[in-house]
Structures are given as C-alpha cells and as structure tokens.
C-alpha cells in the first residue's frame, strides 16, 4: 500500500503556485484496509476517503471504462492491482497526470513536467474523448495559465463536438467549469478555446471581463435582450445573485446610458432597488463603467449617496400609510436636486 500526491497539487508546486489542497491516490489497498486505518469513506461513485487527521482526500487507484454517453457513462474499477500509471492514464491533461511519492520523487509517465515547462495543454490519451466535460476543463485551464492547446488536443476536441458527444453535457457541470474559467486571470482564452472547438454554449464577450463572478457574467449579458439572458441563466442554472445582476444590466442599460436629470436618476435608483441593495447597485455600476464608459455614472452615484442620506425613519414618523412612501420619495428627490 503506497500513497502519492497527484494532480493539481503537484502541478501547482512545479509552477511555484501556492498549493491550496492536496489529493492523494492510494495503490495496493482495499476499502477494508482504508477503514481499518481510520479513514472515513466519502466517495459515492468510487472509493474516496478522508484522512483521519489531515482530512485530505485519498482515492483508491482506479481505471474507468466508457459504458454510455455523457460524463456519468463510465464503469469504474478500483482494486489493489490497479497501478499508479493506470490511474494517471485516465486523467485529462498531462500537466494534471503527475504524481509525487512520500519521499518527494516525481512519477511522470506522460511527460507532464515537460509540457508545463513548454506551457502547453495536451491530453493524456484518447480516453480524453470519452468525457465532454474535459473540453470545458481545457478551456478553463487555458483561462488560468494562458497556455495554448496542443494541436492534437484541439483536433480531438473538435471531433468530440462534431460527433455530438457534447450534447450530453449537463448544466451543473457546465456552470461549474464555466464559472471557474470566467473568474480566471485570462477569461477571454476560455471563449477562444471553446469557439475553436466548435462548442457554442456562451455569448462572445464584448467588454473586458473584470471584477467578481456576477459582474463578469453581467458584462456578458449587457448587450443581450432580457429573454436571451433569462434563457441563458436557465440553461446554465446560474445562481440567483448572478442571474439578478445580469438581468439588471441588460434591462436597464439604456436608462443608465441616457439618465441626465434628477428625475431620471431617481427613477433609475428606485427601479434597480439601489437603496435596499446598495452592494448590488455598486456591482451594477462596475458593470456600467466597463460597458458604458460614456454614461454619467459619477452623477448617478452621487445622486444615490445623497438620496440614501435622507433619514427615512424621521420622514416616516411624520406620516402614515401610503403617505410614508410618497414623502420619503419626495425627500430623496429633493436631495438629488440639491446637487445642482
């Protein structure tokens, strides 16, 4: 029974990148032996355990055989006779198929260290084509490292798309990879790789992708119609905070660009719920600064600050019922007009 650090932890260490978590593969062991050593089982589809002290993941070495379409169409074999090289061969890219033993020695049967030095994304074997999610992973790693995709891998990805294998992609897996790639240092590279593969899942970015995940997604949504954004969010099953900002961005882009007068500022602030959701409004302004730099955003933000400074509680204390809302609105509008 031997344990090896594998995958991203080894890759990042070789790149000089801080290692966040470590995954281990165990060769020559059975689930019963792992349990006897105090490991806690957590794997659903194959034997994965948590170390009793470090809580790091230890997976039994395994192979995978294609048995159906999609990323779940695999038969997994995990047994003591599965070698480390067998386990590494099933991985997606050579840079993720490097292991390190407990003495620090590298095991690199697919020359991943050389591909790291050259800065290239290359698939390990033709088994890459059995999982369509791997196209998204390659695009995500391109966005992270800004590495080119090896021509053989690019050709294989195009073949996968043409064959219809990517038709089995499920929203949860698409969003998992896409959302990570969108927040990487070079997000445009993800779109370039997907476009080159022929996989049409996302709109092309029209503006620099900066800021948080909701802001970057809203920048994609900015030029689209609301129905298209709704459909995209539904198809990807985007989280509510992402969906809400995207719909605000596309729904109010024209008002944001046109607003010049106090009445227009106030109406826009109310419709975007800027007083109750100041953080979300700040995100909307970040989107607008990148997508509509000619809009009068400085005055709009000053208008929000002036209106938000109104003591709504004091105003409400002097009225009742529906009159409260009308008086608060009037006080906020006066505050905006006082700016000149």
N, C-alpha and C positions, 0 to 999 in steps of 0.2 A: 504494500500500500504506500503510494507516494503522492504528494500534493505539489501542485505547480500554480503559480500566479499566471493568469492568462489574460489575453485581450487588451482592453483599453488601459489598464494599469501599467502593463509592460510598454505599450506604445507610448503613452504619455511620459513615462520615465525616460525613455530613449530620446524623446523630443525635448526634455527639460521642462515639461509642463507639470505643475503640481498635480499629484495623484489624489483624487477625492475618495474613491473606494476601490477596493481590490476584490476581484473574483478569483476563485480557485477551482481547479479541476483535479479530481482525485482518481488515480489509476490503480486498478487492482483491488478494489474494495466492493463490498456488497452493502445494501441498505442496512442490513442487520448489524454489520460491523460498525457502520457510522453511528447507529443508535447506541450501540454498546459503549462507544467512546463519548457519549453525551451530546452528540449533535442533534439538533431539532429539525425534523422534516418540515419543509415549507413548499416544495415543488408540487404542482398539480399535474403537469403533463410529463414530467421526468424527474428523477431523483435529485433534489436540491436540498441542502441542509444549511442551517446556521451554526457557526462555531459556538460552542458553549461559553466562551469568554469574549472573543472579539466581535461576535455576531456577524462576521463576514460570511459571504455565501460560498459554499463548497458544493460543486456539482459533480456527480459521478461521470467519468468519461463516457461519451455516448456517440453513436452514429445515428444518422437519420436517412430513411429511405422514402422516396416520393410514393405516395399511395393514393393521391387525389389532387384536386385543384385547390389553389389558394394556399395561404400560409399555414393552415391547420391540416393540410393534406399530407401528413408525414407519419411514418411509423418509426418510433424511437426505440433503439436498442442500447441499453446500458447494462454492462456486465464487466466482471473483472478482466475478461480477455480483450476488452477494447483498449487499444494503445493510445498514448498521448497524440501520436501523429494522426491516428484515425479521428480523434476528437478535433484536432486543429484543421483537418481537411474539410470538415463540414462548415467552417466559418466563411464569412462573406469576403473579406479583403485580406490580402497578405499582411498588411500592417496591423490587422487585428488577430492574426494567427501566429503570434509569437508567445512563447511561454518562458517562464523562469523558474528554475528549481529552488529548493530551500537554501542552497549554497550560493545563489546568485548567478548560476550559469544559464545562458540563453539557449533555448531549443527553438530553432527557426528553420524548419524543413522547407518552407515555401519562400524563403528569401525576403521576408517582410522588412527586415532591417535595411536591406539594400534599397527597397522601394521607399522607405522612409527617408533615406539619405538623398535619393533622387527626387523625392516629392511627387510620387505618382500613386494613383488609386488603381489597383489591379485585383481582379477576382482570383480566388484561390484555385477553384476548379469549376468544371461545367455544372456542378451541383448548384452553383450560384443561380442558375436559371430556374430552379425549382421553387423559389420563393420570391414573388413580385415585390414584396416589401423592401428587398435589397436594392432595388432601383432607387427608392426614396432614401435609403441609408447612404448610398453612394453620393447622391445629391447633397445630403446633409453634411457628409464629411468634406465634400468639396467646398461647402459654405464655411466650414470650420477652419480647414487648413489651407484653402485656396490652392489645392493640388489639382492638376489636370487628371482626367480619367484616361487610363491606358486605352489605346485604340481597340485592342481585343475585347476589353470590358465594355467599351462604348458600343461595339458591334453586337455583342451579346445582349445588351440592354435593348437595343433597337429591335432585335429579333424577338425578344420576350414580349415587347409591346405589340409588335405586328402579329404575333401568334394568338393574342387575346388573353394571355396569362394574367395581365394586369386588370382584366375585367373582374377578377375575384377579390380585388383589394377592398378591405372593409374600412369604414370611416374612422373608427377608433385608431387603427394602425396608421392610416394616412395622417391624421391630425397629430399623432404622437411624433412622427418623424418630421412633418412639415413645420410644426410649431417650434421644434428644436432648431431646425435649419433656419427658420425665419429670424431667430434671435442670435445667430452666429455672427462672427466678425465680417463675413463676406456673403450676405444673404443672396445677392444677385447671382452668385455662382450656382446656387441651388436651382434657380429658374433656368439658367443657361443649360445645365446638365439635363434637367427634365425635358426642356424643349428639344435638345439634341437627340434624346431618346425617343421622341415622339409621344411622350406621355402628357396628355393635355388635361390637367387637373385644376390648374390655377390661372388666374388672370396675370398678365405680364405687369410687373411693377413699372409705374410711370414716374415715380419720385424716389429720392434717396430713402432707404429703409433704415431709420434710426429710432432709438427710444425703446420703450417696453414692448412686449408682445402685442397687447391691444393696440398700441399706437402704430406699430408696423403693419398689422393686419388692416387697420383703418386706412392707412395710406394706400393699400391695395384696393380698398373699397371706394375711396374718394371719387374716382371718375365713373363709377358704375351706377346703374339705376337701382332703386331700393329693392325691386323684385329680384334682381340678379344677386344682390347681396344676401337677401333672405334665403334664396335657393342655395347659394354657396355655403352659408353658415349651417343650413340644414344638412347639406350633403356631407360637410366635414364634421358636423356635430360640434361646432365651436362652442366653447364655454360662454355663459351669459355675458360676462364682462367684456369679452372680445366682440360678441355679436352686438351688444348695445352701443359701443363706441363706433363700430363700423357703420351701423345704421344712422347714428347721429352725423357722422362725417359725410356720408353720401346724401342724407336727407336735408342737411342744412348748409351744404357747401355754397349754394348760390346766395343765400341770405348772408352768410359770413363774408362773402366777397363783395356784396352790394351795400351792406349796412354802413351808413354815414351819419345818420341823425339820431338824437337821443331816443325818440320813439322806436326807431328800428333796433337800436341796441337793446332797449328794454324788452321788446317783444322777443328778440332772439334769446336773451338771457332766460326769460320765462320758459320759452318752448324747449330749451335744452336743459332745463332744471338746474341752472347754474348755481342757484342759491342753496339748494338742498344737497347738490352733488358737486361741490367745488373741485374735488380731486379729478372727477371725470371731465369736468369742464376744462381743467388745466391740460388734461390729455388731449382734448379736442383742439385746444389752442396750439399744442405742439404739432398735431397733425396739420393744422391750417398753416402754420409757419413754414412747413416744408412743401405743402401742396399749393398754397395760395399766398406767396410772399408779398404780393401787392395789396392784399386786404389790409384794412385799417385795424389791425389786431391790437395795437398799443392802446388806442382809444377804447376799444371794446373791453379790454381787460381793466382799464381804469374805470370804465362805467360799472363793471361788475363789482370792483372793490368799493366804489362809492355807494352803490345800492346795497351791498352787503353790510355796510357800516351802519345802515339805518337800524335803530333799535325797534325791531318789530314787536317785541313784547310791550314796550311802552305805548306804541301806537295802538296795539290791540286792547290795552287796558282802558282806552277811551272810547271803545266802540263795542258792538256785539253783533253776532250773526254774520250775515254776508257782508256787512259793512266793514268788518275787520279786514278782509282780503282787499277790498277796494281802497281802504285807507293806506294799507301797507304798500300796495302797488303805487298809489299816488305819491307817497313819501319817497319811495325808491326812484320813481321817475323824476321827481324834483331834484333829488341828489345827483342824478346823472346830468340833468340840465344845468345844474350849478357849475359843472365843469367847464361850461362855455363851448 
